């Protein structure tokens, strides 16, 4: 049922933004469009903090998801210590958010096969789908 609702929402969104010509209707955004919006969303917070020095503008869960989304699109892997370096997320906060996002099945932890001290963090298929849909809505 959920998939049908998402498909219908995408179709309605495309129709609302089309020029009326069937060949101009796109149900799916390009990966470049989505990646560009993810980078824009991530950069926006950094710019706010730069202009309002000393005031934290953190949206921790969103920043973690965006950082993982961008890293995956760029073919990079992130471990727990690498996430949040740009956003200056305290480790305890980061660990709590990773656990919450994992419970919601948006990300997954995977042990490093070559270094047992390290754990890789990546988005699940559900996490990617939700981010794709949210970023597409932000673009339009």
Secondary structure by P-SEA (a helix, b strand, c coil): caaaaaaaaaaaaaaaacccccccccccccaaaaaaaaaaaaaaaaaaaaaaccccccaaaaaaaaaaaaaaaaccccccccccccccccaaaaaaaaaaaaaacccccccccccccbbbbbbcaaaaaaaaaaaaaaac
